[in-house]
C-alpha cells in the first residue's frame, strides 16, 4: 500500500506542467538555520535549535491540512518508530508546516490524529510546528525542497520525504516517503546522533552498510559485494568450462 501511494504521488507530480513542478534536491550535510523561530501546537515559540534540544530528529515538511500523503507518512513514521528499540526521549520527530496560514490549532489537530499510531510512549517525541512568517517554508527551501501552491483547490503540491537531522541541524540522511522500514528509521537516527544512540550491533551494521538511494533503504554493502563476487566467480567458472569443452571439440 505504501508503494502504491508513493507511486501515485510521483504520477501526479509528473503530470504537472514542468514550470510548476516542485523541486526536491536535499544535500547531505546541508545546514538548517537553528535560530529560525517556529510555533508548536501549544502556541509556544521556539527556535529549531531549541526544539531539537540536542537530539537527532526525523523531519517531515508538509502541511497539516494536507489531504494526501502527509498524514499517511506521519502515521507510518509514528508506527514504525514504535517498532524500534530507541527511547522516544532520545530523539525528536518533527512535522513542519510549509503553509504560513496554518495555526497552532491546526498543528494540535494533526498531532491528535497520530496519537494512536505513536502511542502514549512515542507521542512525546513529536513536535508539530507552524510559522506565521513562513519560517517552515524557508527551512524547507534550506533542505532543498520547493513547492507549488494551487490556490484554485487550496492545496500545495510538494515532495514528501523523511529527513534525518543531526542535533546541530545538519542533514545526515534522506528517506523517501513510504519506502522506509523501522530499521531504516532507527539507523537514520543512530547515524544522525553520531553513534550516541543505538546498540553496538547498530554501529557495526552502519560500518558494514551503505544507503541505497535507489531503494531508499540501508543495505549491507559487504553482503552485496560478496554476492557480486560469488556471481563473478560462478560466471568465471562457467566460462572456463565452456572454453575447455570447446577446446576438446576442436
C-alpha positions as CSV (number, residue, x, y, z in Angstrom):
1,X,0.0,0.0,0.0
2,X,2.8,2.4,0.8
3,X,4.5,1.7,-2.5
4,X,1.2,2.3,-4.4
5,X,0.6,5.6,-2.6
6,X,4.2,6.8,-3.3
7,X,3.9,5.8,-7.0
8,X,0.6,7.7,-7.2
9,X,2.2,10.8,-5.7
10,X,5.0,10.6,-8.3
11,X,2.5,10.2,-11.1
12,X,0.5,13.3,-10.0
13,X,3.7,15.3,-9.7
14,X,4.9,14.1,-13.1
15,X,1.6,15.1,-14.7
16,X,2.0,18.7,-13.6
17,X,3.4,21.2,-16.1
18,X,7.2,21.4,-15.9
19,X,7.2,25.0,-14.9
20,X,5.0,24.2,-11.9
21,X,6.8,21.2,-10.6
22,X,8.2,21.5,-7.1
23,X,11.8,20.5,-6.7
24,X,13.4,18.0,-4.3
25,X,17.2,18.3,-4.0
26,X,18.3,17.8,-0.4
27,X,22.1,17.9,0.1
28,X,23.6,15.7,2.8
29,X,25.5,18.0,5.2
30,X,23.3,21.0,4.4
31,X,22.8,23.2,7.5
32,X,19.3,24.3,8.5
33,X,19.1,27.6,10.4
34,X,18.9,26.8,14.1
35,X,17.6,30.2,15.2
36,X,14.6,30.1,12.9
37,X,11.6,30.6,15.1
38,X,8.6,28.2,15.0
39,X,5.4,27.8,16.9
40,X,4.4,24.4,18.5
41,X,0.9,23.0,18.9
42,X,0.5,24.7,22.3
43,X,1.3,28.1,20.8
44,X,4.8,28.3,22.3
45,X,7.5,30.0,20.2
46,X,10.8,28.0,19.9
47,X,13.7,28.1,17.6
48,X,14.6,25.0,15.6
49,X,17.6,24.6,17.8
50,X,15.5,24.7,21.0
51,X,13.1,22.2,19.5
52,X,15.9,19.8,18.8
53,X,17.2,20.2,22.3
54,X,20.5,18.5,21.5
55,X,18.8,15.4,20.0
56,X,18.8,14.0,16.5
57,X,15.5,14.2,14.6
58,X,13.4,12.9,11.8
59,X,11.8,15.8,10.0
60,X,8.8,15.9,7.6
61,X,7.9,19.0,5.7
62,X,4.3,19.3,4.6
63,X,1.1,21.0,5.8
64,X,-1.4,20.0,8.5
65,X,-4.5,20.1,6.3
66,X,-2.9,18.0,3.5
67,X,-5.4,15.5,2.1
68,X,-2.8,13.3,0.5
69,X,0.5,11.8,1.7
70,X,1.4,14.0,4.7
71,X,-0.9,12.2,7.1
72,X,-0.1,8.8,5.7
73,X,3.7,9.5,6.1
74,X,3.2,10.7,9.7
75,X,1.2,7.6,10.6
76,X,3.8,5.3,9.0
77,X,6.7,7.0,10.8
78,X,4.9,7.0,14.2
79,X,4.0,3.4,13.9
80,X,7.5,2.3,12.7
81,X,9.3,4.3,15.4
82,X,7.4,2.2,17.9
83,X,8.9,-0.9,16.4
84,X,12.5,0.3,17.1
85,X,14.4,-0.1,20.4
86,X,15.2,3.6,20.6
87,X,13.8,5.6,23.5
88,X,11.5,8.5,22.4
89,X,13.1,10.7,24.9
90,X,16.4,10.5,22.9
91,X,15.1,11.8,19.6
92,X,12.6,14.2,18.0
93,X,10.1,13.6,15.2
94,X,9.2,17.0,13.7
95,X,6.4,17.9,11.3
96,X,7.0,21.4,10.0
97,X,4.2,23.1,8.1
98,X,5.1,25.0,4.9
99,X,1.8,26.9,5.0
100,X,2.1,30.3,6.7
101,X,-1.6,30.4,7.2
102,X,-1.8,27.3,9.4
103,X,-2.1,27.9,13.2
104,X,-1.2,26.0,16.4
105,X,-4.7,24.8,16.4
106,X,-4.1,23.1,13.1
107,X,-0.9,21.6,14.5
108,X,-2.7,20.3,17.5
109,X,-5.4,18.6,15.4
110,X,-2.7,16.9,13.3
111,X,-0.9,15.9,16.5
112,X,-4.1,14.3,17.8
113,X,-4.5,12.4,14.6
114,X,-1.3,10.4,15.1
115,X,-1.8,9.9,18.8
116,X,-3.0,6.3,18.4
117,X,-0.2,5.4,15.9
118,X,2.5,7.0,18.1
119,X,1.1,5.6,21.4
120,X,1.5,7.2,24.8
121,X,5.2,6.4,24.9
122,X,6.0,7.7,21.4
123,X,3.9,10.8,21.2
124,X,6.1,13.0,23.4
125,X,8.9,12.8,20.8
126,X,6.7,14.5,18.2
127,X,6.5,18.3,17.6
128,X,4.0,19.8,15.1
129,X,5.3,23.2,14.1
130,X,3.9,26.2,12.2
131,X,5.3,29.6,11.5
132,X,3.1,32.7,10.6
133,X,6.1,34.4,8.9
134,X,6.8,31.5,6.5
135,X,9.6,30.0,8.7
136,X,8.6,26.5,7.8
137,X,8.8,27.2,4.0
138,X,12.2,28.8,4.5
139,X,13.5,25.8,6.3
140,X,12.1,23.5,3.6
141,X,13.9,25.6,1.0
142,X,17.1,25.3,3.0
143,X,16.6,21.5,2.9
144,X,16.3,21.6,-0.9
145,X,12.5,21.4,-1.1
146,X,10.3,23.8,-3.0
147,X,6.5,23.5,-3.6
148,X,3.7,25.0,-5.6
149,X,0.5,26.4,-4.1
150,X,-2.6,25.7,-6.1
151,X,-4.9,28.4,-5.0
152,X,-7.8,27.1,-7.0
153,X,-8.0,24.0,-4.9
154,X,-6.3,25.5,-1.8
155,X,-3.6,22.8,-1.8
156,X,0.1,22.5,-2.0
157,X,2.0,20.3,-4.5
158,X,5.1,19.3,-2.7
159,X,7.6,16.4,-2.4
160,X,7.4,14.3,0.8
161,X,10.3,12.6,2.5
162,X,11.7,11.9,5.9
163,X,14.9,13.9,6.6
164,X,17.3,12.9,9.4
165,X,18.9,15.9,11.2
166,X,21.8,15.9,13.5
167,X,21.5,17.7,16.9
168,X,23.3,20.7,15.2
169,X,20.7,20.8,12.4
170,X,22.7,19.2,9.5
171,X,21.0,16.9,7.1
172,X,22.6,13.4,7.6
173,X,20.2,11.2,5.5
174,X,17.0,11.4,3.4
175,X,14.5,8.6,3.3
176,X,11.9,8.7,0.5
177,X,8.3,8.6,1.9
178,X,6.7,5.2,2.5
179,X,9.7,3.1,1.3
180,X,11.4,3.0,4.7
181,X,11.3,0.3,7.3
182,X,11.6,0.5,11.1
183,X,15.2,-0.4,10.8
184,X,15.8,2.4,8.3
185,X,14.3,5.0,10.7
186,X,16.4,3.6,13.6
187,X,19.6,3.6,11.6
188,X,19.0,7.1,10.3
189,X,18.6,8.4,13.9
190,X,21.7,6.4,15.1
191,X,23.7,7.8,12.2
192,X,22.4,11.4,12.8
193,X,23.3,11.0,16.5
194,X,26.9,10.3,15.5
195,X,26.5,6.9,17.2
196,X,25.4,8.3,20.5
197,X,22.2,6.3,20.1
198,X,21.8,2.6,19.3
199,X,23.5,-0.6,20.2
200,X,26.9,-1.9,19.3
201,X,25.2,-4.1,16.7
202,X,23.7,-0.9,15.1
203,X,27.1,0.8,14.9
204,X,28.7,-2.3,13.4
205,X,25.9,-2.6,10.9
206,X,26.4,1.0,9.8
207,X,30.1,0.4,9.3
208,X,29.3,-2.5,7.1
209,X,26.3,-1.0,5.3
210,X,25.5,1.7,2.8
211,X,22.4,3.7,2.0
212,X,20.9,2.6,-1.3
213,X,19.3,5.8,-2.7
214,X,17.6,3.9,-5.5
215,X,15.6,1.9,-2.8
216,X,15.7,4.5,-0.1
217,X,17.0,1.9,2.4
218,X,20.1,0.9,4.3
219,X,21.7,-2.2,2.7
220,X,24.6,-4.3,3.8
221,X,27.3,-3.4,1.2
222,X,29.6,-6.2,2.3
223,X,26.9,-8.8,1.7
224,X,26.1,-7.2,-1.6
225,X,29.8,-7.2,-2.5
226,X,30.0,-10.9,-1.6
227,X,27.0,-11.7,-3.8
228,X,28.7,-9.9,-6.7
229,X,31.9,-11.7,-6.1
230,X,30.1,-15.0,-5.9
231,X,28.3,-14.3,-9.1
232,X,31.5,-13.3,-10.8
233,X,33.2,-16.5,-9.6
234,X,30.3,-18.6,-11.0
235,X,30.4,-16.8,-14.3
236,X,34.2,-17.3,-14.5
237,X,33.9,-21.0,-13.7
238,X,31.1,-21.3,-16.3
239,X,33.3,-19.5,-18.9
240,X,36.2,-21.8,-18.1
241,X,34.1,-25.0,-18.5
242,X,32.8,-23.7,-21.8
243,X,36.2,-22.8,-23.1
244,X,37.6,-26.2,-22.1
245,X,34.7,-28.0,-23.7
246,X,35.2,-26.0,-26.9
247,X,38.9,-26.8,-26.9
248,X,38.2,-30.6,-26.6
249,X,35.8,-30.5,-29.5
250,X,38.4,-28.9,-31.7
